[in-house]
Each structure stands twice: as structure tokens, then as C-alpha cells.
Amino acid sequence: MDTHFTWRIDYLKKYRSFDNSITTYNDIVYHVGYTCTGINTSGILTTQSSRGANIGLNTSRVGLDEVPVAYSDITEDLVIQWVKGIDTKIESSIDGDIMGGDDTIIEIMPWD
């Protein structure tokens, strides 16, 4: 695959207080908005495609058999790992858009 991917976390949503009947946690992330962009520079054309989406995170096991990550310790790389674990087909879908054939939209012009 000649496509290179970049990920961006656009936003997070968190519960200020999350009670699972055993204990109460603060600042539990439950929703992520993100964008994945693929760029292919092989051959004479540079092609690019992006997809933005959002996902809900499963919080049903928080505090039971999963220890939540403190909000202050969350990194973009960690959140990207969460997203990739859930949205497992986005990169191949973007690559299919880029490598799709004659109807592939070229967003980066030769003069850019």
C-alpha cells in the first residue's frame, strides 16, 4: 500500500461524573470525533482522501474490569489507538477511494 495516513482527533466528549454503582469516576471520555486522511504520492499524481467520523466508546466495563485512564493522562496517540481499534476499516476504505480508478477525485493539483 502506497498510501500514508494521518489521524486527527477533532473533539472529545466526557462525563463529568460517571457512577457505575460501585464507585464514581470523574472525566470519563465516552465519545470521539476524528478525521483520517490518506495521501498517495506514487506515480505522477498525488491523490488524497479524507473521512471524518465520530464514535461512542463503550463505558460499560469502566471500574469493573477496566481501570479508566485519568483524563489528564490521555494523549492523542492513545485516543487514536482507541479509534483504530473500533473503526478498523477506515484506512482500507480511504485507500480504495484513492486507488479506485479513473473516477478517483484528485484534490492536490500538479501546481500545488
C-alpha positions in Angstrom: 0.0 0.0 0.0 1.5 3.3 -1.1 -1.0 5.4 0.9 0.2 7.2 4.0 -2.4 8.1 6.7 -2.6 10.9 9.2 -5.1 11.0 12.0 -6.5 14.0 13.9 -8.7 14.0 16.9 -11.3 16.7 16.4 -13.1 16.6 19.7 -13.8 14.5 22.8 -17.0 14.3 25.0 -16.7 13.3 28.6 -18.9 12.6 31.6 -18.1 15.0 34.4 -19.2 12.3 36.8 -19.7 8.7 36.0 -21.2 6.3 38.5 -21.2 2.6 37.8 -22.9 1.6 41.1 -19.5 0.6 42.6 -17.7 3.9 42.5 -17.8 7.3 40.9 -15.3 8.4 38.4 -14.7 11.9 37.0 -14.0 12.9 33.4 -14.6 9.7 31.6 -14.3 10.1 27.8 -17.3 8.5 26.0 -17.3 10.0 22.5 -14.6 10.9 20.0 -14.7 12.9 16.8 -11.9 12.3 14.3 -10.6 12.7 10.8 -8.4 10.2 8.9 -6.6 11.4 5.7 -4.8 9.2 3.2 -2.3 10.6 0.8 -0.8 8.6 -2.1 2.3 10.1 -3.9 3.2 7.1 -6.1 3.3 7.7 -9.8 2.9 11.1 -11.4 -0.2 12.1 -9.4 -0.7 12.9 -5.8 -4.1 11.9 -4.6 -5.8 12.4 -1.3 -9.0 11.4 0.5 -10.3 12.1 4.0 -13.1 10.8 6.2 -14.4 12.4 9.3 -16.5 10.4 11.7 -17.4 10.0 15.4 -17.7 7.0 17.6 -19.0 6.3 21.1 -16.7 4.4 23.4 -18.0 1.5 25.5 -18.0 2.6 29.1 -20.0 -0.4 30.5 -16.9 -2.1 32.0 -15.3 1.0 33.5 -14.4 0.3 37.1 -15.4 -3.3 36.9 -12.6 -4.9 34.9 -11.2 -1.8 33.2 -9.4 0.9 35.0 -10.1 4.2 33.4 -7.2 6.4 32.1 -7.1 9.7 34.0 -8.3 12.4 31.7 -5.1 14.4 32.4 -3.1 11.4 31.2 -4.9 10.9 27.9 -2.8 11.6 24.8 -3.8 12.0 21.2 -1.9 8.8 20.3 -3.9 6.8 22.9 -7.2 8.1 21.6 -6.1 7.3 18.0 -5.4 3.7 19.2 -8.9 3.5 20.7 -10.4 4.8 17.4 -8.3 2.4 15.2 -9.5 -0.5 17.4 -13.1 0.3 16.7 -13.1 1.8 13.2 -10.9 -1.0 11.7 -11.8 -0.4 8.0 -11.4 3.3 7.6 -7.9 3.2 6.2 -8.7 0.5 3.6 -11.8 2.4 2.6 -9.9 5.6 2.1 -7.2 3.7 0.2 -10.0 2.3 -2.0 -11.2 5.8 -2.7 -7.7 6.9 -3.7 -6.8 3.9 -5.8 -10.3 3.4 -7.2 -9.5 4.0 -10.8 -10.4 6.7 -13.4 -13.2 8.3 -11.3 -10.8 9.0 -8.4 -11.0 12.6 -7.4 -7.6 14.3 -7.4 -7.6 17.0 -4.8 -3.9 18.0 -5.0 -3.2 19.8 -8.2 0.1 19.4 -10.2 0.9 23.1 -9.4 0.5 22.7 -5.6 
